[in-house]
């Protein structure tokens, strides 16, 4: 130890940014916290909307209920109120606990002061309401940021579900009401202390042994021979919430304000193209195409997960064009983007932006990008973009088509100059990229050739489609890949389905030839397995959908 002077120790810090040398871990923790907070917020908003919809139905406000379902994209066909839960009961319990804690009843509403602020919110398309809600969420999450870097590996982010303390607790217990993670309560919301791990009571009902884990009374309520375990139910609920993808079927925020009712109707028509069903296609479910998947992750997924890494000149790609022969997985990649990207996904076709009325096509294109900024981060997928953006140099082009193409080019190029433009991404797919307008090619910064699958990719596709449950043990996957040289992924899918149908046809013939159903045995009804001969016969009767001359044309382009 040096005697030259006192040693100056570096003070510890609770800054969530992390200490030097752990920046990558801090970035990953911050991304995890943001993602879990967003999931909790979406689930909270959806639950509030379902409660309000059930209240409107109980009170007979049918027209208001229909309008709310249409505007928020949540309906009773998708969700329903849980048992023993309704809006009035929640308000009543809140009033009782508020009076118990503060010795006065809460004030849920007040007389309007005549300033007209709420009318401005209604006429403004809900933007002020959304901003107020965002500010409230920031207040709720402000206390959580101080615990990001502390024992990150031991904190279950997003799984904090406090419940309401019973009014019969003592004043000392009421003063100990805190959030289990150390975050303060938001507003007047009450957060509870962690569950007590008291020993089972000695006063057990008759027939229940205190040491029996299935029926012990460590959480309060139980029945003879059946245990009601609140902790287990809560854990199962949390596990189900983690497995559920809350980004599909979520409640959409209100439409932005438009000056006329005509534009409002067009915006509602474009809003219907937002994908609200999970395609359930994962990156690891796509064979090969590693370079394409890496670029799509750089353009869509990573800027949302790690926004601090994509700032300044290192901004994310604004557009990517996937081109190649048909059946090579371009649309499948778009489905994977919709599943994995955690952004608002617009699935646009020619019918979405083309109208027979003069001027409506340009309005639809502009409203599309306005909504993309409104619901940012957003991904706009345009399949078969050559049907919309063919070259403008050809003769005989209609004036309305030219105006629509010009508006689309202007909106794509103007994204960097408007609010939220850096988080709007355009993904396009085409089988004839040489027919696209040169200005559109310039705006699609990355152009990727999605070619035919390699030998390893074809073997992997056969192995994934023809699972061991439907095939015999003597299948040579390398031989299957060799005999399908020059075929696309769609052709291999057709071959696999044909191979599975061949033994089924034989079974159907046996079933039809049997006159009496009593003669059928379980062995007869068992699904036959696919053999190597079935695969070879399927390849022989399936012609490739890709010609060699087309492959040369794609490579030259």
N, C-alpha and C positions, 0 to 999 in steps of 0.2 A: 504494500500500500504506500502510495506516495505521500511525503510529508510536506510538499511544497505549498499546500493550501487545502481548504475544505473541498471535498468532492461535491460537485453540483449534480444532483439527481434530476433526471427529466421527469416532469410530472406526468401522471397518467391522464389520459383524455377519454372522454365518452363520445367523442366526435364519430358519427357513423361512417365518415370517410375512411377510417382505418389507419393503422400505422404504416410508415414507409416499409415497402417490401410485401405488403399484403393488399395491394390495390386491386388485383384481379379477384381475390376473394371478396373484398368489399363490394366491388361492382356486381358480382354474382349474387351476393346477399341482398343488395339494394334492388336488383331486378326481381328476385324472389319475393321480396316484401311488396313491391309494386304490383306484381301479378296476383298475389294473394289478396291484397287490399282491393284490387279491381274485381276479383271474383266475389269477395264478400259484398262489395257495393252492388254488383249486378244482382246477386241473390237477394239482397235486402230490398232493392227496388222492385224486383219481380214479386216478392212476397207481399209488399205493400199494395201493389196493383191487384193481385189476386184477392186480397182482403177487401179492397174497395169495390171490386167487381161483384163479390158475393154480397156485400152490403147493398149495392144498388139493386141487385136482383131480389134480395129480401124485401126491400122497400118499394119495389115495383117500378123503378126507373129504367124501363126496358130500352127506350130510345137512347138514353145517356149511356147505358151499358154497351149497346151496339157501337156507338160512336167511339167509346173508349177502347173497345177491343180492336176496332179498325185502326185506330191511331197508334196504339202502343204495341201492336203485333203480339198480344198475349190473349188467349181465349180459354174458355172452359174445356174446349176439346183437347187442350194440351196440359192444363194444370187445374187443380181443384184445391179448395181449402182443406187443411188437415182437420182431423177429428177434434171436437171440443175447442175450436178456435174460431173466433169471429171478432170483427172490429170493435163492436160495442163492449164486449167483455174485456178486450185489451185496454180500452180507454177507462173502463170502470176500475180495473186493477191498478192502472197507473194513478188514477185519482186517489184510490185508497192508500197506496204506498206514499204518494206525495204528501197527503195529509198526515200520515203517520210520521214521516220524517221531518217535515217543515211546519207542522201544526197549522196548516192552512190548505185550503183546496186550490188546485191549480186553475189557471185561467186559460181555457182552450181557444177562446176567440174574443174579439173586441169589436166595438162599434167602429165602422169606417169613418175616417176623418174627412172624407170628401176630397182628398187630393187626387184621386183617380189613378193611383199607381198600379192597382191591380188591373184596371181596364187597359192600361198601356201594356202590361205583361201579356194579357190575352190577345190584344191586337198585334203584339210583336212576335207571335208565333211561339211563345214559350221560352224565348232566349233568356229573358231576365230570370225566369223561374229556374232554368237550368244553371245559370251563373250563381244564383243563390244556393242551389243544391250543391254545386261544386265547392263553394266557399264553406258550406257546412261540413262537407266531407273532409276538406283540408283541416278544419278545426278538430274533427274527430281523430284524424290521423297524425296531428301535430305531436302528440305525446308519444307516439310509437316510434318516431324516428330516433329518439335518444337511446333506444335499446337495440339498435340494429347490430352494432359491433360487439355487444356484450354476450358472450356465451352463445354464439350464433348456432353452433351445432346442437345445442340443447333446447332451442326455442322452436316450438311448432307454430310457425307463422300462419295466420289465417284460420287457426282452429280454436280461437278464443270465443266461446259462446257463453257469456255470462247469463245467468238467470236471475229472476227477481227474488229477493229475500222475503221470507214469510213475515207478515206483520207481527207475529207473536214473538219475535226475537227480542232480546233485551236491548237496552240502550247501549250497553257496552259492545254487544255484537254489531249494532247498527253503526257505531263509530268506526268499526274495523272493516267497513265495506270498501273494498278496493278491487282493482282488476288484477287477475292472476299474473299478467305479464308486467305489471307496474305502470301501465298507461292510465292516465286519468280518464274519468268519464267525460262524455261529450254533452255539454249543456246540462239539462236536468236528467239525462239518462242515468240510471243507477247501475253500477257494475258491482259484482259480488266478490267476496273473498273466496279463495279456493275451497274445494270440498274438504270436509274434515274426514280423517281416517280413523274414526273412533272404533273401538272394539265392538263386536256384536253384543247386543243386550242379553242379559241373562234371562229376561222375561220372554222366552220363546214360546210360541204356540205349541200346543200338544202335538207330539209326533214329529217335531222338527229338531234335529240335532244341531247344536251350535257349531260343530266343526264341519258341517256339510257345506261345501262351497256353492252348491246349487241353490240352497235355500237359506243361507245365513242372512241375518238381518243387519248387515253393515251399512246399508243405504236406506233403511227406514221401512219400506213396505214389502210385505211378502205374503204369500199364501201357502197353505199346507201342500207341500209337494211341488210348488212352483214358485220360483223367485222372480221378483220384479226388480231388475237391476238397472237403475238409471244410468250408471256409468257405462254399462255395456251398450245400452240403447244410444247414448250420446256418441260413443265411439263408432258404432255402426252408422249413425247418421253422418258423422264427419267423414268416414271412409266412403260413403255413398256420394257425399258432396264432392270429394276429391276426384272420384271416378267420373262424375257427370261433367260434361263439357258445358259450362254455363254461357259460353260465347254463342251458342246456337239456340235459337228460341228465346233470346233475351229481349227485354223490353227496350224498344228504340226510343230515343229522346224525341221530343216534338219536332215537327218540320220547321225550318226557318221561315221568317216572314217574307212573303211575296207581295208585290204591290197590287196584283189583280187576282180575282177568283179563278181566271183561266189558267194562270201560271200555277196556282195552288193545285188545281186538278191535274195538271201535267206532272207536278212534283209527286203527287200521290201515285200516279201511274208509274213513274220511274222508281219510286220506293218499293214497288212490288217486285222489282228485279233483285232486291237484296236477298242473298242466299241465307235462309234461316234453318236449313236442314243440314245436318252434319254428313258430308260425303263419306267420312270414315275411311280415308285413304292416307296412310302414313308414308313417311319417307322410306322406311325400311321395307315397305311392301312393294316398292318399285325396284325391279332388277336393273343393275348397272345404272347408266346415266348419272354417274357421280358428279361430273363436271357441271351438268345442268342443274342438279340439285344444290350444288354449292353456290352457284350464281343466284339462284332463286332465294336461298337463305340469306345471302348477302344483301339482296335487294329488298326483301320483305320482312323476314323474321328477325334478323339481327338488329336493324335500326329501331325496332320496337322494343326489343329486350335490352339493348345497350345503347341508348340514344347519345350518351356522352362520347362514344367512340366515333360517331358519324356526325361531325360538326365541321364547319368551314369548307375547305376544299374537298375533304373526304366525305362528301355527301352521298347518300344512297342513289342507286340507279333509278331513273324516273320511268324507264320503259324497257321491256325485253320482248323480243320477237322470237317465238319458237317456230321453226319451219322445218319441213322434211316430208317424206312420203307419208301417206295415210296409214294409220294403225301403229304408229311407233311410240305412242304414249304422250302426246302433247296435251290432250285434254286430261289425261290421268295426272299429269304433273300439275295442272291447274286445280284439280280436285285435292291434291296433296297440299297445295298452297292454301286453299280454302280451309282445310282441316287444321293445318299447323300454324298458320300465320297469325291468328288471334287478331285479325283486322276485319272491318266491315267489307264484305265481298259482294261486289256487283257483278252479276252474270249477264252480260250485255250481248244481244244479237241484233240483227238488222231490224227485226220487228220492234225493238225497244226504242229506236231513235228515228225511224222512218215513218212519215205520215203523209197522207194524200193532200192534206190541207196546206196551203201556202204559208210558209214561215214557221210551221210547227216543228219541223225537223231540226232547224237551228235552235229553237227554244228548248227542245228536248235535250239536245247535246249540251247546251249551256246549263240547264237545270241538273243534268247528270253530274257535271263537275262541281256545281255549287253544293249538291248533296254530298259528293265525295269529300269536299272540304269540311262540310258540316259534321259528317260522321267519321272524320279522320281519327286514327289511321285507316286508310281505305285501299283496297285493291280492286281495280276495274279490269275484268277479264273480257276480252272481245274475241270470241271464237270465229274463225273464218273471216278475218279482218279484210281479206281481199274483196269480199262482197260489198264492203262499205267504202274502202279507200283504194279503189283501183286508180290507175294513172289518169290524170286530168288532161293529158295531151290528146286523148282520143277524140275523134270527130263524132258529132251527134250526141254529145253528153247533154242531159237535161239541165236547165238552169237551176232547178231546185236541188238536184244532186250535187252540183258544183258548190252551191252555197252551204249545203250541209257538210261537205268535206272541208271547206275552208273554215267553218266554225269549229270543227273537230280539231283541226291543226292549230287554230288560235288558242283554244282551251288547253291543249296539251303543252304548248309552248309558254302559256301564261301561268303555269302552275308555280313556277319559282318566284313569281312576283306577287302572289296573293297569300293570305293567311292560311297556314297549314299545308301549303303546297308541297313542302318537302316530304310529307308523309302520305302522299297520294301516289300510288304506283299503278302503271298500266301494263298489263300482261296480255299479249296478243299471240294468236296462233294462226298459221296459214299453211296450205299445201302448195300454193303458187306464189311465192314471194316476189318473183320477177314481175308480177302484175301490179304490185303496190306502187303508190306514188312516192317519188323520191323524197319529198318533204316529210312524209310519214316515216320513211326509213331513217331519216336523220334524227327524228324525235325518239325513235326506238333505239336507245343507245347500244344495247347489246343484242346481237343477232346470232342465235345458236341453232346449229344444225342438229336435229334429233334424228339420227340415222337408225339403221336396222340393228337389232340386238346382236351382240357378239356371241361366240360359242359358249362362253361361261354364262352369259345372261339367258340364253335359250335353255340351257340345262337347268338353271335356277328356276325359270318360269315353269318348266315341266314338273320340277320337284315341288313347287308351291301349289300348283293347280291340282295335280294328281297326287293327292295326299295318300299316306299308307292305308287309310281306311277304305279306299276305293281301288287300290292296285295290288297286284301280287308282289312277291319279294324279288322276282328276277327281272326287274326293269333296269335296263342299261340307259342311264340318263345321257351319257356321252353319245351313245348311238342315236338317241332321239335328237340331240342337238346337231349331229352330223347330217341326218337326212332332212333337216329343215333349214339347210343353208339357203340364204336369200329370202327368207320369209320374215314378215313383221311380227310384232307382238300380238296384234289382233288375229293374224293367221294362226299363230300357235294356240291362242285361246279357242278358236274354232276347232282346231285339230283335237284339243283335249276334250271338248264337249262332245265331238263326234265319237271319239274313242270311248267315252263313258256311255254313250247312247247305244253302241253296237251290242254289248251284252244285255242291255235293258230290252232291246228289240227281241232278242231270243227269249227272254223271260216272258215278255208280253205274248209272244206266239204260243208258248206253253200254257199260259193262263187262258188264252182264248180257245185253245184246242181242248181244254178240259171241260167236259160237259157238266159234271157235278162238282160243286164247290167243296163237298166233303172229301173229295179225293186229294185236295190240296194239303200238302204237308209244310211244316216250317222250313224244311230244306228247299222246297220249291219256291217259297215266297222270299227267300233270302236274296239280297241284292248281289248279283254276280260281280266279280272283280275284273278290273281291266288288265289285259295282258299286253305283252310286247307286240303280239300279232295285231291286236286291235289298234295300237298306235300306228304301226306300219301301214295298215289298211286305210286309216284315216288320212295319213299323209298322202297316200296314193290318189285319193279322191278329192283332195283339196289343192286348189291352184293358188299360187302366190298372187297377192294383190299389188305387188310392186314389180315394175319392169326394170331391167338393167339400164335401159336408156334413160329412164327417169332418174336413177341414182347418179348417173354421170352428169345429168343436167343440174341436180342439186349441188354436187361437189364443185362444178364449174362456177355456179352462181356465188 
